[in-house]
Amino acid sequence: MTTRAEQLDPVVRARLVCPQDHGELIDAGNELYNPRLRVAYAIDENGIPNMLIDDAREVDDDEHRRLLGEKGE
C-alpha cells in the first residue's frame, strides 16, 4: 500500500519544507516529519499537506526514534 507521502507529486514534494525552520521533511506515512523540531504535518485524504504550524503534531521520543529508524537515519 502506498502512503500519502509517497503519492505526493514529486515536483511539489521537492519544494515542501518545514514552515518553522525551512528545513527538509521526511516522508512518514500519511505525514511529513521534521526530526529537528520533532513535529509532524498531516497529509489529508485528498493528498493535501497541512503545513500550518499551529496544526503540527508533536512527536514523542519513542515515535521519533521509530521514524528515524524506518528511514535509516
C-alpha positions in Angstrom: 0.0 0.0 0.0 1.3 3.4 -1.0 1.3 6.1 1.7 0.0 9.6 1.2 3.6 11.0 1.4 4.7 8.7 -1.4 1.7 9.8 -3.5 2.6 13.4 -3.5 3.6 14.9 -6.8 7.4 14.7 -6.9 7.7 18.3 -8.1 5.5 19.5 -5.2 7.3 17.2 -2.7 10.7 18.5 -3.6 9.6 22.0 -2.7 7.9 21.3 0.6 9.9 22.3 3.6 9.1 22.9 7.2 7.4 26.2 7.7 9.1 26.7 11.0 12.8 26.1 10.2 12.6 25.9 6.4 14.4 22.5 6.6 13.9 19.2 4.9 11.0 17.0 5.8 11.0 13.2 6.0 8.2 11.1 4.5 6.4 9.4 7.4 3.4 7.5 6.1 0.5 9.9 6.0 2.6 12.8 7.4 5.7 14.8 6.7 8.1 14.8 9.6 10.7 17.3 10.8 13.1 15.4 13.0 14.9 18.6 14.2 11.8 20.1 15.8 10.0 16.7 16.3 6.8 17.8 14.6 4.7 16.1 12.0 2.4 17.7 9.4 -0.6 15.7 8.3 -1.5 14.9 4.7 -5.2 14.7 4.2 -7.2 12.0 2.3 -7.0 14.2 -0.8 -3.2 14.3 -0.7 -3.0 17.9 0.5 -0.3 18.5 3.2 -1.4 20.7 6.1 1.6 22.8 6.6 0.1 25.2 9.2 2.4 25.5 12.2 -0.5 25.5 14.7 -1.8 22.2 13.3 1.6 20.4 13.5 1.6 17.4 15.8 4.4 17.0 18.4 6.2 13.7 18.3 7.4 11.9 21.4 10.9 10.3 21.9 9.7 6.8 21.0 8.0 7.8 17.8 10.9 10.0 16.9 13.3 7.0 17.2 10.9 4.8 15.2 10.5 7.3 12.4 14.3 7.8 12.1 14.9 4.1 12.3 12.5 3.4 9.4 14.4 6.0 7.3 17.8 4.6 8.2 19.0 7.9 9.7 
